[in-house]
């Protein structure tokens, strides 16, 4: 379904880069953006149809038949046995269209699974994305070694892989709903984190959920106006936030001398009254540049 067809069927629909316009809108990812339709204009059947069309827009004609796929996609209610908890590692592939015919999905899944012994099952949702089900009795964190192996696999298969690691959840009747929500959240990250090959739910959760209520807040809008009056402040705040206020690490990320970073922090304080070395002030500054933008910063 393209944008014209969608808006002919739903004239009230708004398509934006913001992941939410508030609780009065029904929202789904759409072509690297988001479509928002007023809740009062939709019935339950229309919502279900939109989910089927937009969340599985590139769905392969053959629905995966393994128990995990059937369960997570909501086709069966039978809960797969063998795992008490799991983390869902979603993947998205990019490759040239002329290579599509030669790409072997099964071979790629097997090659990736060999690098990560935690993989219990896996399947493609469509031609370029899918899920690994991880057997993780302890929370799993992607390390540098896996990232390096991912680079090697990408070279071998002539593609680019992006990974999205969700939280560890109990394997129960709520898991399909949580899986659907994680898909929506990670879909938002794809529009602004194109340079990152690995994304975690924790890394984008704060700006994502805050953007639902903060984008129209006058205090945050006023703060953003003040913050935006100086060049490079968004990058400064983001670097400090990512490094939990550590000046040395933030300076390295920004390719600045530590004294230069300190000077910029002092100038920022003079302009805004917020000290980026204070975690409360830093959190407020990060909240302002994130929520008002309407999309997660990563």
N, C-alpha and C positions, 0 to 999 in steps of 0.2 A: 504494500500500500504506500503510495507516495503522498506528499504533503497536500497536493490539490485534492486528491481523492478523500483524504482524511477530513479536510475542512469542508468539503461538499457534504459529507455525511454528518459532520458535527460542526456546524457554523460557529458555535460558541467556543470552540477549541482555541487555546493559546499555545503557541510553540515557542519556548524560551530556553536559555541556557541554565535557568534556575531550576534546581531539583524540586522546588515546592513553591506554591502560591498560597499555601495555607490549607486548613482542614475542610474548606468548602469546595475544594477541587479534587477530582480524581486524576491522579498523575501516573504516567508511565514513561519510560525512556523511549525516544523516537529519533533515529538517525543522528546519534551523537548529541542530541538535545533532549528536551522533555516536552511532552504534550500534557496540557492541563485542561480538563473539561469540567464545568460546574457539576457538582454531585447531583443537584436537583434535576438535571436534564437526563440522567441515566438511570436505567433500571438494572437489576442484577444480571439479567441475561446479556445486556449490552456490555457491561463491565467484563463479564467472563469472555465474551467474544473479543473485546479489545485486548485483553491479556493474551489470549491465544494468538492473535494476529501480530501484536507488537513485541511481546516478549520472546516470541518464537518466529520472528519475521523471516529468518533465514533457515528455519527448521528443515532438516532433511526429511524426505518423504517417508522414510522408514523410521518409526519411533524406536529408540533403543529398547531391547527386550529384556535386558538384565534386571534383576529385582530392584537394584538401587535406582536405576533410571526411572522405572515405573513408579516407584514410591516417591522420589523427589519431585517428579513432574506431575504428581497428583493423579496418575492413571489408575493406581491401585493403593489401597489403604494398608496392605500387608507390610509390616515393619520388617526389614531385613534382619536376620539373626546374626549374632557373632560379635557385635560391637555395642558397648554401653554408651560410648561417646565417640564423636568424630569431629574432625575439621574438614571443611570442604574447600579444596584448592581449585579455584576456577582458572581457566586459561583462555587466552585469546590469541589467535595466530594471524599474522599478516604475511602474505606472499603475493607474488605477481600472478595475475589472472592466467597468464599463459602457462604457469606451473601447476595450475589446479588439477589438471588431468593426471599429472605424474605424482602428485602428493599421495603417499600411502598413510592413511590415518592409523591403521593398526600397527604399522611399523613404528610410527612416531610415538604412539601411546606406549608401546613396549619399550622403546629406547628410553623414554622419560621415566617410566616406572622402574627401570633397572637402576636409575640414579637415586631413587627415593624408596627405600624398603618399606616405608610406612604406607604405601599405596595398597589399599584393599580392593578397590574396583575403580573403573574409569570409563567414560563414554563421551562421545561428541554430542552436543546439543544441536549443532548445525555444522556447516562445512568448515567453520573457522573458530569455533569455541566449544568448550566442554568443561568437564569436572573430574577431578581426582578425589576419591573418598579416602581420607587418611585414617589409619588406625592409630590414633594418638591418645594413649592412656594418660600422657602428660602433654600440656600445651606445647605445640611445635612452633619453633621460630625458624624462618628461613635464614640460612647462614651464607657466608661468602663462598663456601665451597660449592653449594648448590647453584648459586648465581654464576660461578665460573663454568660449571658443567652446562648450564643453560646456554651460555654463549657458544660453547663448542657444538651443542646440538643444533643451535640456530645456523651455524656455519655449515654443518653437515647436511641439513635439510633445506638450506637456502630460504630461510624465513626468519621472522621475528616473533618471539613469544613474550607475552605479558602474563604475569601470574597475579592472582588476587586471592590472598589467604584470609579466610573467614575465622570466626571465633570457634572455640571448641564447644559443641552443643551435645546435650543428651540425644540419643537416638530414640525418639518417641514420636507421637502423632503430630507434634508441633514442628518437626524438622522441615517438612516441605514449605511451610509458611516462612520459616526463618531463611531457608534457601532462596525463596523468591525475593525476600527483602534484601538479602545480601547481593543478589543479582542487580537489583535496582540501585543500590548504593554504589556498587562497583561500576555500574554503567555511568554514573555521574562522574566518577573519577577519570574515565577515559577521555573526557572532553578537555581536561586540564592537566593531566599527568602523563602526557604522551612520551616524555623523556624517561619515565621511570618504568623499568621492566618488572619490578616487584612492588606490589601495593598490599598493605594489610588493612583490615577493617579498622583497627585501632588508630591507624595513621590518618584516616579521613573521617572517622565517626564524629569527632567534635565539630568541625566546620559544617559537615553535612546536616547534622541534626539542628545545630544552631541556626542555620540558614532558613529553616522552616518558619522560625518565629522572629528572627532578628533583622531580616532584610528591610523591613519597613519601620524599624525602631528609630525615632528621632534622635535619641542620644547617640546611638551608634552612627547614624548618618552624619551628625555634627562632628563626632570624633573622626570619622573618615575624611571629612572636609579638612579638618585641621591637620591630620596625618598626611593627607595627600598634597599639602602645600609645599612639601620638600621632596626633591627627587631622590629616588632610591630607598625610600622609607619602607615600602612593602617588603623589599628584599631583605632589608636590615631586620625588620620584625620577624620575618619568617625564619631567617637564619638563627636568630636568638632563640626562637621558639623550638625549632628542631633540635637545638643543642642544649635545651633546658637552662638557658642563661649562661652557659659556659663561654666566656669571651674568647679564649684561645681557639676552641673548636669553631665557633661562629666566624672568627676572623679567617681561619683556614678555608671555610666554605666560601667566603666572600672574596678570597684572594687579597686580603687586606693585612697590613701590619696591625698588631694588637693595639698599638697606640692610636692608629688612625681610626680603628673601630671605636675605641673609647671616646675619641673626639666626636664622632658621629652620634654616639649615644648621649653624650652631654648636650650636643646641639638639639637632639630630639627632645630631651627633657626640657630644655629652655623653650622650645616651641609648643610643647603639648602638656607639660607638667607630669608626664609619665616616665618613670625610670625603668628602662628595659632590663635592668639588673635586679629589679624587684619582681618576683613571679606573679603577684597579683596585677601589677601594672602591665607586665608583659602579656598576661592572659587577656586583659581588657583590650590592649592594642591589637593582638592577634584576632580576637573576636570581632573587632571593628572592621578590619580589612577583609575578613572572611565573610561575615554575615551580610554586609552591605553589598559585596560583590555578587551575592546570590549563588555562588558555586564554591565547592571546597577548594582551598588552596593547598597544594601539596608539593 
